[in-house]
Each structure stands twice: as C-alpha cells, then as structure tokens.
Amino acid sequence: MAKKTIGYMKLVWTCPACQSRNPGDQKTCSNCGAPQPEDVQFEHPEREELITDQEEITKAKTSQADIHCGFCGTRNPYNASVCSQCGGDLKEGKQRASGQVLGAFQPGAVKAITCPTCGAPNPDTALNCQQCGAGLPSKRIPAAPAAPPKKTNWVLIFIAAVIALAICGLASWAIGKSMQRDSLTASVQSISWERAIEIEQYGPVKREDWKENIPAEAVIAQCTQKFHHTQPQPDPNAQSEEVCGTPYTIDKGSGVAEVVQDCEYRIYLDFCQYTVNEWSVIDTAVLRGNDLNPQWPQPALTQNQRPGQRQEQYLIIFSSDKNEYLYRTDNSALFSQAVIGSQWKLTIDGFGNVVTIEPVN
C-alpha cells in the first residue's frame, strides 16, 4: 500500500516533574520550568486538529527529529550544530526517536476541561488553566485495560482432545488399509471396452475475457468495466478507485506528527464479450464392445470438421472363490490378454480395491 499524507498535527508532552502538558515544540515546562527530558514521549493533544497555517505546514513537512545536547540535555532543532543553551557540539548529542505510530487520527468536537485547581472551565485546546495557570489534565479516553484471562474450560479441552485422537486414529486406520497389500489368483469373468473421439468444428465461437487478452482478429460485441486488481498507485490509462484506511499519526520527533493514510487503488478494466473463429468440440463419437477387438469410431466429418482427442477405457471383471473384482485401465496391450477364463494374479489393498494385475503364465 502507498502512504498518503493528509496533513500535520501538533503534539504535546507531559512534564514528568509536575504532570503538566506542554506544546510539542516547547523545550521547557510551562508550569514548573523543567527542561523536556530526552526520553519523554510525544502524545496526541486533547483535540486533534490538522495544522492550517501554510508557514507552519511547510515547517512541519521539512522538520526532522530534534537533538538533545549531550552535555546539558537541552533540546535543539535537528539542523542546529551547537547547543543553544551551553554551546556544546551537538555531534555529541542524541537525536530523538521518530517514525513511531502514535495512534489513529480522530478529530472531534470541542470539549470543555474543568481545572482541578480552581474549577474554571477551559477549552480542550488549552494546556494550562486560563484563570489560574495550573496545568490541565488530559481527558482523552485511556486505552482499554487488558481483558482478564479466561478460565480454562477443561471439559471442552478434553472433548476436543478425544475428537482429535479419534480423527487421528481414523486417518491412521485409513492409511494403513490403503497401504495393505494381499495377493490372490482370480479368473477373467467378463470384459468391456469403450473408445471415444471428440469431433471439432471450425467456426464462430462466443467468448468473454479482459479486453487486453482478446485476439486481434476477434469481433468485440460489448464491454463493461469490472474490477481487475489493486495496486499502490493509480493507473492513468484505466478507471482507478482510491480506497484508504483509517488516518493515523506518525511521530516526526520534532513535536509534530504526520497524519497519513494507507491507500491502494482498485483498477477497473474492460471485460468484453466477443466472437472469434476457432476449433471447438461440438460432439463426441463413442463405440463400445464386449470382446478383445476394440475399434475406434469412424465419425462422418464435414469439410470444416476434424477429429479431436481420443479416449479409451477398458473394464475387466475377475472372479475368485470368494468375491468379484473390477479393474479399469486405459492400457490396451494389457486388456488384449484378458481372455475369458484366463488366470491372473491380483494385488488387493485393505479396502478390496485391485491395485495391479498380472497374467499367470
């Protein structure tokens, strides 16, 4: 899938010293003045909004993960070479992690936040109380706690185990029976054969296929647009339908997040009905008999007809003291030796099926 950027969003971070929330691009806590630690995590704001100011959009688009000074820990922009606080060389600094998925982008209506210190109402975009300046807590819905482990139902486990053992036992029995081999002598009781030849005719045949696969000499009747496949990019030469998933945010490490969607394109192509001249099977000539002299049928063909594929099938019924056995083959040389009353050695599997036959000399 292709990632499609739909905008950028400002993030926030929570001060570990006083738990106040601060704008993502701010280096120190607004409430207590503590510097932003290098391991603090950026978070979604209370209300998720895309940046609309073009200058800020350009800045967010080109931004990269900030660098924390290796000497004093101060946060610096990615393109700075020396620390703004102590002047230290930022080659010794640590760049913030970036590229992590923070979660789904879920813009919503304005909500009020009550200050826990003075009780004043504040808009959900405020990080500090507009009346007393105290840090405001987040009202975002926390992730659902993990479901408690389910109690093990030992009765169901026992039943499932019994069923599994029964299936395994049945499968083992079937394999064993199919692999079992017994030999016996039986005589040919009866025989029969069947031979068939397909009759092909050259002429107009109606087909349907994707337009790109239709032969050049075919006559196209009508076409309709049908879904053919999906691909990461649109096709400029075909109808493309964009299908995107839920927008989500990716931390850029600079206090902003890129809001993206995973998209793919459903491609629609012409699916056509057409007519083309070709050889096709129109009938089958069949000949049957109960002797050792099988013949091929001789169909009467017109000028635009020809014989097609041939098929032959032979049946030999053997009789022993206890049972009858059927054996089918397409081997005409083997069938020609099946004289009525002749003795044959049969190999039988555990289900009573004839596996191989051999004449007794």
VENVENTA-V793956 format. One record per helix or strand. SS is the DSSP state (A for helix, B for strand). FROM is the first residue (numbers start at 0). TO is the last residue. If there is no record, write none. Layout:
BEGIN
SS & FROM & TO
SS & FROM & TO
END
This chain:
BEGIN
B & 1 & 9
B & 11 & 13
B & 20 & 22
B & 27 & 27
B & 34 & 34
B & 41 & 42
A & 53 & 61
B & 66 & 67
B & 74 & 75
B & 81 & 81
B & 88 & 88
A & 89 & 91
B & 93 & 94
B & 100 & 103
B & 111 & 113
B & 120 & 122
B & 127 & 127
B & 134 & 134
A & 153 & 178
B & 181 & 209
A & 210 & 212
B & 218 & 230
B & 238 & 243
B & 247 & 250
B & 255 & 288
B & 304 & 318
B & 323 & 328
A & 331 & 334
B & 342 & 347
B & 353 & 358
END
